[in-house]
Amino acid sequence: MKTNNLNNITTSGFKTPEQYFDSFDDKLFDKLSEKAPLPGTKATGFKVPDAYFDIIENEILQKIDDKDTPVIKLSSRKNLYYIAGIAASLFLLFAVFIGGNDDSEELSVEMVERYFQSSDLDSYELAELLSDADLLDEDFTIATTPYDQSNLEDYLLENVDLETYLE
């Protein structure tokens, strides 16, 4: 299909005969007033009983008047919703402001040290965790001692069991 000239079309392409709409109403009402079915239509098979629409209103009203239906008051549910909302808000207030845990332990330096001693973290993993957590401030500096042979020897003598290495 050629689409390059579609935006230049100014007519719809459909034409009606002259004075078609002037006589359309008359032709339509003539077809509707005929008792014969329209050509090309089949009979539906449904039939309305004689005087059906004259008596149906009275029958419906008799059926409505004969039955007593129970009446349910909706205002009682409305009051229940108000009471439940007030109770829930009071419970929330008590839970937030009054019901705090008093036996919660505070985080101490000893607890953190025990955690790091019991875990299998090496210094690289620990440094990575600290940098990921943004715990290090800009003015945070790690105290370093200058490398000295005597410092190393003192550390090894105090902290390392030399007998295991000598065997």
N, C-alpha and C positions, 0 to 999 in steps of 0.2 A: 504494500500500500504506500502510495506516495504521501509523505507527510510535510513536504516542504511548502505547500501552498494552503495548508489548512487554516492558517491564521488570516487569510485573505478572503474567506468565504463570507458573504454578507447575507445570503438567503438560506432558509432551512431546507429547501428542496421539496417541500410539501405544498400542494395547491388545493384550494377548496373551490367548488363551483360558485359562480356569482349568486348572490342572494340565498346562500345555503342556510345561514343562521336565521334568516327571516322566517323561513317556513319550517324550521327544524322542530320547534315546540309543537306546532299543529300536527306534524307527522308522528311525533312521539306519543302524544295523547291519543291519537287515533288508534295506534297499535295497542296501547294499554287498555283501551276501552273494549277491544274485541274480546270475545269469550274464547275464541279458538286459540290453541297454543301457538307460539311462535314457530315458524318453520325451522327445523333442525334441532328442536329440543325434545327430550323424552319426558314422559310422564314420571313424576317423582314417586308415586305410590303412596303418598301421604294425603290424608283427607281430614279436614276439620269437621267435627260433628255439627249438625244444624243447631243454631242458636247457642253455640258454645261461648262466645264472648258476651252474650247477654246474661248468662247465669254464673259465670266463673267468679265474678267479684263477690257475689253473695255466698258462694260456697267457701271461699277463702276466709271471709270474715266470720263465718260460723265456726270454722276449725280453729281460728285464733281465739274466739270467745270461749270455747268449750274447755280449753286447757288452762290450768293454773300453773304458771312457771315460777320457780323459786327466785327470789330477789337476793342477790349477793351485794352487800355493801362494800364498796371499794375503799371507803375512808378508813376502815380498820387496817387494811394493808398499808395505807399511807402512813398512819400513826406508827405501825410496826417498823417501817423503813426509817422514820425519824429517830425512833428509840435505838434501833440497831446502829445507825450512824453515830449517834451521840456516844453509845457504849464503845464503839470501835475507836473513836477519837480519844476518849478517856484512857482506854487501854494503851493506845499509842503514846500518849503523854507519859503515863506511868512507866512504860518500857524504855522510853528515851531518857527522861530526866531523873527518875527515881530508881529504876531497877538496874543501875550500873553494877558491874562486878567489883566487889571490894577485895576479893582474894586473888586478884590478878597480880602476877609478879612483875616487877619492873625490870627492865633490861639493864643489866649491869655489865661492867667491863669484864668481870670474872666469867660471866656466862658466855660472852663473846669469845674470850680467850679459850675457854674449855671447848667451845664448838670448833674453833679453828684447830685446836690440838687434836681433837678426836676425828676430824675429817682428813681425808687424804688429798689435801690441796698442796700443790707446790707453790713456790713464790710467783711463778709466771701466771698460774691460774688465779691466784689471789689478786695480783696486780690487774689482771684483766677484769675480774669482778668489780674491783674498786673503780676502775676507769669507766666501766659500763654503768655503774650506779651513780656516777657523778658525785661521789662523796668527797672527792678531793677538791679543795678550794684552790683558788689561784695563788694564795700565799702559803699553801701547804708545802713544806719542805721536809724531806726525810733526812734525819741526822746521819751523816756519814762520817766515819772516821777515816783518816788518811791511811792508805795501805802502808803498813810498816811490818817488817819481819818480826819484830818482838811482839806486836799485837797478834799476829797470826799464831805464833808459837804459844802465847798465853792462852789463846782461845782453844787451841788443839789440846793443850795439857789439861784444861779445865773440863772440856765437854766431850772429848773423844776417849773411848776406851782403847788404849794403845795395845793392850794385850791381845785383843782379837786380831789386830793387824800384824802383830809380830809372829803369830803362830803359823 
